Amino acid sequence: MSPSRLLLPVVVAAALVAAPAAEATRPAKDCGTVTLGVKRYRVKEDGPGCQNARAAASRYLKKRVAPRGWTCQRFPDKPRRVRFTCNAGQRLFFAVRV
């Protein structure tokens, strides 16, 4: 066997060890509050942008209409708990009752 064939597994193993780790997830960005009647909700987003997340959250809380292409899940309406989450692939936004 040639010396280059013997070194190939060592080179491959070294490349795998030296490869950068996957990008860490960042925390959801706080987009402020949305008020519906006397209830306030803190909107957070990771992907769609605050302006779009606030508008979509307000519409979803009022009419239960998810944005096109998004999947939403509702939870019981309790203080300091997540009210709903909406995601489309790796993008998401959600609201927490304040």
GUZA-872569 format. One record per residue (C-alpha): residue number from 1; residue in one letter; chain; z, x, y. Coordinates in steps of 0.2 Angstrom, whole numbers, plus 2048, in hexadecimal, padded with zeros to 3 digits. Each point is the difference from the previous one (the first is absolute). Example, Ala and Ser with C-alpha at 12.3 -4.5 7.8 and 13.67 -1.06 7.14 Angstrom:
BEGIN
<num = 1; residu = A; chaine = A; pz = 827; px = 83E; py = 7EA>
<num = 2; residu = S; chaine = A; pz = 7FD; px = 806; py = 811>
//
This chain:
BEGIN
<num = 1; residu = M; chaine = A; pz = 800; px = 800; py = 800>
<num = 2; residu = S; chaine = A; pz = 7FC; px = 806; py = 811>
<num = 3; residu = P; chaine = A; pz = 80E; px = 804; py = 80D>
<num = 4; residu = S; chaine = A; pz = 7F9; px = 7F3; py = 80C>
<num = 5; residu = R; chaine = A; pz = 802; px = 7F3; py = 7F3>
<num = 6; residu = L; chaine = A; pz = 812; px = 805; py = 7FD>
<num = 7; residu = L; chaine = A; pz = 803; px = 7FF; py = 813>
<num = 8; residu = L; chaine = A; pz = 7F9; px = 7EF; py = 803>
<num = 9; residu = P; chaine = A; pz = 80F; px = 7F6; py = 7FA>
<num = 10; residu = V; chaine = A; pz = 80B; px = 80B; py = 80B>
<num = 11; residu = V; chaine = A; pz = 7F5; px = 7FD; py = 80F>
<num = 12; residu = V; chaine = A; pz = 800; px = 7ED; py = 7FD>
<num = 13; residu = A; chaine = A; pz = 813; px = 7FF; py = 7FE>
<num = 14; residu = A; chaine = A; pz = 803; px = 80A; py = 810>
<num = 15; residu = A; chaine = A; pz = 7F4; px = 7F5; py = 80A>
<num = 16; residu = L; chaine = A; pz = 809; px = 7F0; py = 7FA>
<num = 17; residu = V; chaine = A; pz = 811; px = 807; py = 804>
<num = 18; residu = A; chaine = A; pz = 7F9; px = 806; py = 812>
<num = 19; residu = A; chaine = A; pz = 7F8; px = 7EF; py = 803>
<num = 20; residu = P; chaine = A; pz = 808; px = 7F6; py = 80F>
<num = 21; residu = A; chaine = A; pz = 80B; px = 7F2; py = 7FB>
<num = 22; residu = A; chaine = A; pz = 7F9; px = 7EE; py = 803>
<num = 23; residu = E; chaine = A; pz = 803; px = 7FA; py = 812>
<num = 24; residu = A; chaine = A; pz = 811; px = 7F8; py = 802>
<num = 25; residu = T; chaine = A; pz = 801; px = 7EE; py = 805>
<num = 26; residu = R; chaine = A; pz = 805; px = 7FC; py = 812>
<num = 27; residu = P; chaine = A; pz = 80D; px = 7F3; py = 805>
<num = 28; residu = A; chaine = A; pz = 7F9; px = 7F0; py = 807>
<num = 29; residu = K; chaine = A; pz = 7FD; px = 800; py = 813>
<num = 30; residu = D; chaine = A; pz = 80B; px = 7F3; py = 80A>
<num = 31; residu = C; chaine = A; pz = 7F5; px = 7F4; py = 80A>
<num = 32; residu = G; chaine = A; pz = 80E; px = 7F7; py = 809>
<num = 33; residu = T; chaine = A; pz = 805; px = 7EE; py = 7FE>
<num = 34; residu = V; chaine = A; pz = 7F7; px = 7EF; py = 7FE>
<num = 35; residu = T; chaine = A; pz = 80A; px = 7F0; py = 805>
<num = 36; residu = L; chaine = A; pz = 7FD; px = 7EF; py = 7F8>
<num = 37; residu = G; chaine = A; pz = 80B; px = 7F3; py = 807>
<num = 38; residu = V; chaine = A; pz = 812; px = 807; py = 7FE>
<num = 39; residu = K; chaine = A; pz = 7FC; px = 80C; py = 7F2>
<num = 40; residu = R; chaine = A; pz = 7FB; px = 812; py = 804>
<num = 41; residu = Y; chaine = A; pz = 7F7; px = 80C; py = 7F4>
<num = 42; residu = R; chaine = A; pz = 7FD; px = 813; py = 801>
<num = 43; residu = V; chaine = A; pz = 7EE; px = 804; py = 7FB>
<num = 44; residu = K; chaine = A; pz = 7FC; px = 811; py = 7F8>
<num = 45; residu = E; chaine = A; pz = 7EF; px = 807; py = 7FB>
<num = 46; residu = D; chaine = A; pz = 7F9; px = 80E; py = 7F6>
<num = 47; residu = G; chaine = A; pz = 7ED; px = 7FF; py = 803>
<num = 48; residu = P; chaine = A; pz = 7F9; px = 7F2; py = 80A>
<num = 49; residu = G; chaine = A; pz = 807; px = 805; py = 811>
<num = 50; residu = C; chaine = A; pz = 80E; px = 7F7; py = 80A>
<num = 51; residu = Q; chaine = A; pz = 7F5; px = 7F4; py = 80A>
<num = 52; residu = N; chaine = A; pz = 7F8; px = 7F9; py = 7F0>
<num = 53; residu = A; chaine = A; pz = 810; px = 800; py = 7F6>
<num = 54; residu = R; chaine = A; pz = 809; px = 7F6; py = 80D>
<num = 55; residu = A; chaine = A; pz = 7F2; px = 7F3; py = 802>
<num = 56; residu = A; chaine = A; pz = 7FE; px = 7FE; py = 7ED>
<num = 57; residu = A; chaine = A; pz = 813; px = 7FF; py = 7FD>
<num = 58; residu = S; chaine = A; pz = 802; px = 7F3; py = 80E>
<num = 59; residu = R; chaine = A; pz = 7F1; px = 7F6; py = 7F8>
<num = 60; residu = Y; chaine = A; pz = 807; px = 802; py = 7EE>
<num = 61; residu = L; chaine = A; pz = 812; px = 7FB; py = 805>
<num = 62; residu = K; chaine = A; pz = 7F9; px = 7F0; py = 80A>
<num = 63; residu = K; chaine = A; pz = 7F2; px = 7FA; py = 7F4>
<num = 64; residu = R; chaine = A; pz = 802; px = 80A; py = 7F0>
<num = 65; residu = V; chaine = A; pz = 7EE; px = 806; py = 801>
<num = 66; residu = A; chaine = A; pz = 7FE; px = 812; py = 7FA>
<num = 67; residu = P; chaine = A; pz = 7F3; px = 80B; py = 809>
<num = 68; residu = R; chaine = A; pz = 7EF; px = 801; py = 7F7>
<num = 69; residu = G; chaine = A; pz = 800; px = 80D; py = 7F2>
<num = 70; residu = W; chaine = A; pz = 814; px = 801; py = 800>
<num = 71; residu = T; chaine = A; pz = 80C; px = 7FA; py = 7F3>
<num = 72; residu = C; chaine = A; pz = 811; px = 7FA; py = 807>
<num = 73; residu = Q; chaine = A; pz = 810; px = 7FC; py = 7F7>
<num = 74; residu = R; chaine = A; pz = 80E; px = 7F5; py = 808>
<num = 75; residu = F; chaine = A; pz = 813; px = 802; py = 7FD>
<num = 76; residu = P; chaine = A; pz = 80E; px = 7F5; py = 804>
<num = 77; residu = D; chaine = A; pz = 804; px = 7FF; py = 813>
<num = 78; residu = K; chaine = A; pz = 811; px = 809; py = 801>
<num = 79; residu = P; chaine = A; pz = 807; px = 80A; py = 80F>
<num = 80; residu = R; chaine = A; pz = 7FC; px = 813; py = 7FE>
<num = 81; residu = R; chaine = A; pz = 7F5; px = 7FE; py = 7F1>
<num = 82; residu = V; chaine = A; pz = 7ED; px = 802; py = 7FE>
<num = 83; residu = R; chaine = A; pz = 7F7; px = 7EF; py = 803>
<num = 84; residu = F; chaine = A; pz = 7EF; px = 805; py = 7FA>
<num = 85; residu = T; chaine = A; pz = 7F5; px = 80F; py = 7FC>
<num = 86; residu = C; chaine = A; pz = 7ED; px = 801; py = 801>
<num = 87; residu = N; chaine = A; pz = 7F5; px = 80D; py = 7F9>
<num = 88; residu = A; chaine = A; pz = 7EE; px = 805; py = 7FE>
<num = 89; residu = G; chaine = A; pz = 7FF; px = 810; py = 7F5>
<num = 90; residu = Q; chaine = A; pz = 80B; px = 80D; py = 808>
<num = 91; residu = R; chaine = A; pz = 802; px = 7F7; py = 811>
<num = 92; residu = L; chaine = A; pz = 80F; px = 7F4; py = 802>
<num = 93; residu = F; chaine = A; pz = 80A; px = 7F7; py = 80D>
<num = 94; residu = F; chaine = A; pz = 810; px = 7F6; py = 7FE>
<num = 95; residu = A; chaine = A; pz = 80D; px = 7F6; py = 80A>
<num = 96; residu = V; chaine = A; pz = 813; px = 802; py = 7FF>
<num = 97; residu = R; chaine = A; pz = 80B; px = 7F1; py = 807>
<num = 98; residu = V; chaine = A; pz = 80B; px = 807; py = 80E>
//
